[in-house]
Amino acid sequence: MIEAIAFADVLAARERLRGVAHLTAVATSRTLDALAGRAIFLKCENLQRGGSFKFRGAYTMISQLPGNMRAHGVVTYSSGNHAQGVALAARLLDVPAVICMPSDAPAVKVAATRSYGADIVFYDRMRDDRAALAQHIAATRGAMLVPPYDHPHIMAGQGTAALELLEQVAGIDTLVVPVGGGGLIAGCAVAAHGVNPAVQVIGVEPEDADDTRRSLMAGERVTIAPPATIADGLRVTTPGALTFPIVQRHVAQIVTVSDEEIREAIRFVMLRMKLVVEPSGAAGVAAVMAGRVPAGAQRVGVIVCGGNIDPPLLASLW
């Protein structure tokens, strides 16, 4: 099967993002290394423009739209980070944007999306079909739908996070990536194996949102009930049609973490490393702290995918 993206696509996305996306820092902690029994390197996409890795994919896709399509705008659906990424990218490229967001999306993400100039349409996460709603709006307006993960340009853009990390830190043997719809891990896995085919890619899902883990076990995409987890960015019910084949080929294992383990990871990185990380962004750190990374891994890169945590949730952790 021909995969939706190749390493060359990630390299091209990096050039498109050069001077636009931040080259985010890599953070380390001797305390975390001692706890994990190995060297851990956190790629801080919580410090990316828009507060998450999502800006990379959104800009990569929207920037490739021809002028006549840009005039009609873009539409997407998102619980928050993709919404902000699309809204910011659209503003930078002078493209109108409409974002479909769940009514229970974190207030901080809704406010940020509005601040970038996008129009917001709310939907009920438990009842409405968000993709159908966004497709209807796009068709009505003649706009381009910018999906959260299941598009080659989106995946290629997200993969630049791993590409940067492997250039910033030599000798990484294992890459740990949070998994929602699969756009981030698909792009990062292709990037990692383009640099070094021996890198082991490990995905992390919340215990109650393990659609990708179950799909890998079944050998096909399966759908789960809408999950209840603190990690709102990872509340996906089925892997992407384009992302899943890449995950099947490139990802060694999917591990799961509990909401309490995610909370503990948020507390750790804030108190010990002075980083504000949202639950989805802390999933990889939680896996490391809980001992879910394979024993043979010695130099582990972790994608900290976002930092847009709702202030009331952050306050509730203490």
GUBA-35289 format. One line per field, with one value per residue (C-alpha): residue number from 1; x, y negated, z. Coordinates in steps of 0.5 Angstrom, whole numbers. Example, Ala and Ser with C-alpha at 12.3 -4.5 7.8 and 13.67 -1.06 7.14 Angstrom:
REM GUBA-35289
seq = (1|2)
X = (25|27)
Y = (9|2)
Z = (16|14)
This chain:
REM GUBA-35289
seq = (1|2|3|4|5|6|7|8|9|10|11|12|13|14|15|16|17|18|19|20|21|22|23|24|25|26|27|28|29|30|31|32|33|34|35|36|37|38|39|40|41|42|43|44|45|46|47|48|49|50|51|52|53|54|55|56|57|58|59|60|61|62|63|64|65|66|67|68|69|70|71|72|73|74|75|76|77|78|79|80|81|82|83|84|85|86|87|88|89|90|91|92|93|94|95|96|97|98|99|100|101|102|103|104|105|106|107|108|109|110|111|112|113|114|115|116|117|118|119|120|121|122|123|124|125|126|127|128|129|130|131|132|133|134|135|136|137|138|139|140|141|142|143|144|145|146|147|148|149|150|151|152|153|154|155|156|157|158|159|160|161|162|163|164|165|166|167|168|169|170|171|172|173|174|175|176|177|178|179|180|181|182|183|184|185|186|187|188|189|190|191|192|193|194|195|196|197|198|199|200|201|202|203|204|205|206|207|208|209|210|211|212|213|214|215|216|217|218|219|220|221|222|223|224|225|226|227|228|229|230|231|232|233|234|235|236|237|238|239|240|241|242|243|244|245|246|247|248|249|250|251|252|253|254|255|256|257|258|259|260|261|262|263|264|265|266|267|268|269|270|271|272|273|274|275|276|277|278|279|280|281|282|283|284|285|286|287|288|289|290|291|292|293|294|295|296|297|298|299|300|301|302|303|304|305|306|307|308|309|310|311|312|313|314|315|316|317|318)
X = (0|3|3|-1|6|13|20|20|14|16|22|18|14|20|22|15|15|22|21|14|13|18|24|21|26|28|27|31|31|36|30|26|32|33|26|25|32|34|35|29|28|22|20|16|11|7|11|9|5|-2|0|1|4|-3|0|5|0|-5|0|3|-4|-7|-1|-2|-9|-9|-11|-18|-19|-17|-22|-27|-24|-23|-27|-25|-27|-23|-24|-19|-11|-13|-18|-13|-8|-12|-15|-8|-5|-11|-10|-3|-5|-11|-16|-23|-24|-30|-29|-34|-32|-35|-40|-35|-29|-24|-26|-18|-18|-25|-22|-16|-19|-23|-17|-14|-21|-24|-32|-34|-40|-41|-44|-46|-40|-44|-50|-47|-43|-38|-35|-42|-43|-36|-37|-44|-41|-36|-40|-45|-39|-35|-30|-24|-25|-18|-19|-15|-11|-13|-10|-3|-1|-3|1|7|7|6|12|17|16|20|25|27|28|32|36|37|39|43|42|35|33|26|20|14|8|1|-4|-11|-13|-6|-4|2|4|4|8|13|14|15|20|24|24|27|32|34|30|32|28|23|16|11|4|1|-7|-11|-14|-21|-19|-15|-19|-12|-9|-16|-15|-8|-10|-16|-12|-17|-20|-25|-30|-31|-36|-34|-29|-29|-22|-18|-14|-19|-15|-14|-22|-22|-27|-23|-16|-16|-17|-10|-6|-8|-4|2|1|1|7|11|9|12|7|1|1|-4|-4|-10|-12|-9|-2|-3|-5|1|5|2|4|11|13|10|13|20|21|17|13|5|3|-4|-7|-6|1|3|1|8|11|6|8|15|14|9|14|11|17|20|26|31|30|36|35|28|25|18|13|10|4|1|0|-7|-10|-16|-14|-20|-17|-10|-12|-16|-10|-7)
Y = (0|-7|-11|-18|-22|-20|-23|-28|-31|-32|-36|-40|-42|-44|-49|-52|-53|-56|-63|-62|-56|-57|-52|-50|-48|-41|-41|-36|-34|-30|-28|-26|-22|-19|-17|-14|-11|-13|-20|-24|-30|-33|-37|-43|-44|-47|-53|-53|-59|-58|-53|-47|-43|-44|-50|-46|-42|-48|-53|-47|-46|-53|-56|-51|-53|-57|-64|-63|-58|-62|-68|-63|-61|-55|-51|-46|-42|-42|-41|-47|-46|-45|-50|-55|-53|-54|-60|-63|-60|-63|-70|-70|-68|-73|-67|-67|-62|-58|-53|-48|-47|-43|-46|-44|-46|-49|-56|-58|-55|-58|-65|-64|-62|-68|-72|-70|-73|-66|-65|-60|-55|-50|-43|-38|-33|-27|-28|-32|-29|-35|-33|-33|-40|-42|-39|-42|-49|-48|-46|-52|-57|-54|-54|-49|-44|-43|-36|-36|-30|-26|-30|-29|-36|-36|-30|-32|-39|-35|-31|-37|-37|-30|-32|-38|-34|-29|-34|-38|-31|-26|-19|-18|-11|-12|-17|-17|-21|-22|-19|-22|-22|-20|-26|-27|-20|-19|-25|-24|-17|-18|-23|-19|-13|-18|-20|-13|-7|-4|-9|-6|-10|-9|-12|-14|-14|-15|-9|-11|-13|-7|-7|-6|-1|3|2|5|11|12|11|6|-1|0|-5|-6|-10|-17|-17|-21|-23|-29|-29|-33|-33|-26|-24|-21|-15|-12|-13|-17|-13|-16|-16|-9|-5|-9|-8|0|0|-5|-5|1|0|-4|-4|-7|-12|-14|-20|-21|-19|-25|-29|-27|-29|-36|-37|-34|-38|-45|-44|-41|-44|-50|-48|-49|-43|-41|-34|-31|-34|-31|-24|-22|-24|-20|-14|-15|-17|-10|-6|-4|-6|1|3|2|-5|-9|-16|-18|-24|-26|-30|-35|-37|-43|-47|-50|-48|-51|-55|-52|-45|-47|-50|-43|-39|-42)
Z = (0|-2|5|5|6|5|9|3|5|12|9|4|10|14|9|8|16|16|19|21|26|32|33|40|45|48|56|60|68|72|76|71|68|75|76|69|69|62|59|57|52|52|45|48|43|49|47|39|36|38|44|41|35|31|28|24|20|19|16|12|9|8|5|0|-2|-9|-9|-11|-6|0|-2|0|7|11|16|21|27|34|41|41|39|32|32|35|30|24|26|27|20|17|20|18|11|11|10|13|18|21|27|29|37|42|47|53|50|55|55|54|48|45|48|44|38|38|39|32|29|27|27|32|31|37|37|42|43|45|40|34|28|28|21|18|21|18|11|11|13|8|2|3|3|-2|3|4|10|14|18|24|22|16|11|8|9|16|17|14|18|24|23|23|31|31|25|29|35|32|29|36|40|38|39|40|40|42|41|45|42|44|40|38|31|29|25|30|31|23|21|27|25|18|20|25|20|15|19|23|21|28|32|36|36|42|42|48|49|55|58|56|49|46|39|36|41|40|32|32|36|31|25|22|25|30|33|41|45|46|51|58|59|62|56|51|45|45|45|39|37|31|28|21|15|12|19|21|15|17|25|23|19|23|31|35|41|44|51|55|62|67|68|75|72|67|73|76|70|69|76|75|69|72|79|77|70|70|64|63|60|58|59|52|52|59|56|54|60|64|60|62|69|70|67|60|56|54|58|53|51|53|50|49|46|48|44|49|44|48|53|53|59|62|69|73|71|73|79|81|81|88)
